Amino acid sequence: MLAVSGLQSSYGDSQVLFGVDLSIGAGEVVTLLGRNGMGKTTTIKSIMGLIKPRAGEVRFGGVAVTGQAPHHIAKLGIGLVPEGRQVFPTLSVEENLIATSAARFGAPRWTLETVYALFPRLKERRANMGNQLSGGEQQMLAVGRALMTNPKLIILDEATEGLAPLIRQEIWDCLKRLKRDGEAILVIDKNVDALAAFADRHVILEKGRVVWTGSSAALLADPVLKDRYLHV
């Protein structure tokens, strides 16, 4: 579904990615791991066209999308939950969801009703403005808004950053349900043990390079690996 090969990206003269390779199959959950500043968000921005790569290729569904406009890439079927949530602060919950609603691939799987079923709290707060929500509610809204595009792949950048433990668990439960329903997911987060409970594969970045990729079982069985690349 998603194939990234030899990706190199920079901010001005400062190169951040040095040949990143990454792939995600249909219905697969893959994590992108690493300490802060190792290139995870830059990888996501390069995939989504928010940064134009200096080299390498991004293909989605067999179509080359390297460096194309973000809206074009999104229309092909990638839904992004960005770092910092970025909900529309002066729109209501329901308006936020309607704003991204799309049915590009037949009958829409995700509608207001199905998003509200996934996140009942959003239904309770549907008339509230985006800036009236808690951090956890904003994250639920950001996930719901991405789902309303009815994507083939959903990408979450810092899925549970700064959230309370109970809300964090709600997000994990949501992702587990999406996996059971066959959604393809790429997720960045620091909670490795929680991710390992449902992810199929993990990719670790170190200074803009892929230094390890493997299964949850392999990751959990290697504490030296976790200490070397993931712990602060």
C-alpha positions in Angstrom: 0.0 0.0 0.0 2.7 2.5 1.1 6.3 2.1 -0.1 9.0 4.6 0.8 12.4 4.0 -0.6 15.7 6.0 -0.2 13.9 9.0 1.3 16.1 12.0 1.9 14.7 15.3 3.2 16.1 18.6 4.5 15.2 21.8 6.2 17.2 24.3 4.2 20.8 23.1 4.2 20.2 20.9 7.2 19.6 17.3 6.0 17.4 15.2 8.4 16.6 12.0 6.5 19.3 9.9 4.9 17.7 7.1 2.8 14.7 6.0 4.8 12.9 2.8 3.7 9.5 2.0 4.9 6.5 -0.1 3.8 3.0 -0.8 5.0 0.7 -3.4 3.6 -3.1 -3.4 3.6 -4.5 -3.9 7.1 -1.1 -3.7 8.6 -0.1 -1.6 11.7 3.5 -0.3 11.6 5.1 2.0 14.1 7.8 4.6 13.6 10.0 4.8 16.7 13.0 6.7 17.9 14.1 9.4 20.3 13.1 13.1 19.8 14.8 14.7 16.8 15.6 11.5 14.9 13.4 12.2 11.9 10.0 10.6 12.6 7.9 13.7 12.0 10.0 14.7 9.0 9.3 11.3 7.5 5.6 11.8 7.9 5.8 15.3 6.5 7.8 14.0 3.5 5.2 11.2 2.9 2.3 13.7 3.0 4.0 16.3 0.7 4.4 18.9 3.5 8.2 18.7 2.8 9.5 18.1 -0.7 12.1 15.3 -0.5 15.5 15.9 -2.0 15.8 12.3 -3.1 14.0 9.0 -2.9 10.5 7.9 -3.7 7.1 7.7 -2.1 4.5 5.4 -3.7 0.9 4.9 -2.5 -1.2 2.2 -4.0 1.4 1.8 -6.7 1.3 5.5 -7.7 4.4 7.7 -7.3 3.4 10.7 -5.1 6.9 12.0 -4.2 6.8 15.8 -3.6 3.2 16.2 -4.7 0.8 18.6 -3.0 -0.6 17.5 0.3 -4.2 17.7 -0.8 -3.5 15.5 -3.8 -1.9 12.9 -1.6 -4.7 13.0 0.9 -7.3 12.5 -1.9 -5.6 9.2 -2.8 -6.6 7.9 0.6 -4.2 8.9 3.4 -5.7 10.4 6.5 -3.3 12.3 8.8 -3.7 12.9 12.6 -1.0 15.6 12.9 1.3 16.3 15.9 -0.5 18.9 18.0 -4.0 17.8 16.8 -4.6 21.1 14.9 -8.4 20.9 15.2 -10.3 24.0 14.0 -10.7 26.0 17.2 -13.8 28.0 16.2 -15.7 25.2 14.6 -17.9 22.8 16.6 -17.0 19.2 17.0 -19.6 18.3 14.4 -18.4 21.0 12.0 -14.8 19.8 12.4 -15.9 16.3 11.3 -18.1 17.5 8.4 -15.3 19.7 7.1 -13.2 16.7 6.2 -16.0 14.3 5.2 -15.4 12.5 1.9 -16.6 9.4 0.2 -14.1 8.8 -2.6 -14.1 5.0 -2.6 -17.7 4.0 -2.8 -20.2 4.0 0.1 -18.5 5.8 3.1 -17.5 3.6 5.9 -16.9 6.5 8.2 -19.8 8.9 8.9 -20.8 11.1 11.8 -22.7 8.1 13.2 -19.8 5.7 13.0 -17.3 8.2 14.4 -19.7 8.9 17.3 -20.0 5.2 17.9 -16.2 5.0 18.1 -15.9 8.0 20.3 -19.2 8.5 22.3 -17.6 11.5 24.1 -17.5 13.4 20.8 -21.2 12.9 20.3 -21.8 14.3 23.8 -19.6 17.3 22.9 -20.7 17.7 19.3 -21.9 21.3 19.8 -18.8 22.5 21.6 -16.1 24.5 19.8 -12.7 22.9 19.2 -11.1 25.2 21.7 -13.5 24.1 24.4 -12.3 20.5 24.4 -9.7 18.9 26.6 -6.5 17.6 25.1 -7.9 14.1 25.0 -11.1 15.2 23.4 -9.2 17.1 20.8 -7.1 14.0 20.0 -10.3 12.0 19.6 -11.6 14.7 17.3 -8.4 14.7 15.3 -8.6 10.9 14.8 -12.3 11.2 13.9 -11.6 14.0 11.5 -9.0 11.8 9.7 -11.4 8.9 9.6 -14.1 11.1 8.0 -11.9 11.3 4.9 -12.5 7.5 4.6 -8.8 6.8 4.1 -7.1 3.7 3.0 -4.2 4.5 5.4 -4.3 6.5 8.6 -1.1 8.1 10.0 -0.9 9.3 13.6 2.0 11.5 14.6 2.5 11.4 18.4 -0.8 9.5 19.0 -1.0 10.0 22.8 1.5 12.7 23.6 0.6 14.6 26.7 -2.6 12.7 27.4 -3.7 11.3 30.7 -3.4 7.6 31.2 -7.1 6.8 30.9 -7.4 8.9 27.7 -4.3 7.3 26.4 -5.9 3.9 26.9 -8.9 5.0 25.0 -6.8 6.0 22.0 -5.0 2.6 22.1 -8.4 0.8 22.3 -9.5 2.8 19.3 -6.4 1.8 17.3 -6.9 -1.9 18.2 -10.5 -1.7 17.0 -9.4 -0.1 13.7 -6.8 -2.8 13.3 -9.5 -5.5 13.8 -11.6 -3.8 11.2 -8.7 -4.0 8.7 -7.5 -0.4 8.7 -3.8 0.2 7.7 -2.1 2.4 10.3 1.3 4.1 10.6 1.7 5.4 14.2 4.4 7.4 16.0 4.4 7.3 19.8 6.7 6.8 22.7 4.7 4.2 24.5 6.5 1.2 23.1 4.9 -1.5 25.2 1.4 -0.3 24.4 2.3 -0.2 20.7 3.8 -3.7 20.8 0.5 -5.1 22.0 -1.1 -4.6 18.6 1.4 -3.5 16.0 2.6 -5.9 13.3 6.0 -4.3 12.7 8.3 -1.6 14.1 10.8 0.7 12.4 13.4 2.5 14.5 15.0 5.7 13.3 18.3 7.0 14.6 19.6 10.3 13.2 17.5 10.1 10.1 18.4 6.5 9.2 16.5 3.2 9.7 18.6 1.2 12.2 16.2 -1.6 13.0 12.9 -3.1 11.8 11.1 -6.2 13.1 8.2 -7.7 15.0 6.8 -6.9 18.4 8.1 -10.1 19.8 11.6 -9.3 18.6 11.5 -5.8 20.0 10.2 -6.8 23.4 12.8 -9.6 23.6 15.7 -7.2 23.2 16.1 -4.8 26.1 19.5 -3.7 24.9 17.9 -2.5 21.6 15.2 -0.5 23.5 17.8 1.1 25.8 20.1 2.0 22.9 17.6 3.6 20.6 14.4 4.4 22.5 15.1 5.3 26.1 16.1 8.9 27.0 
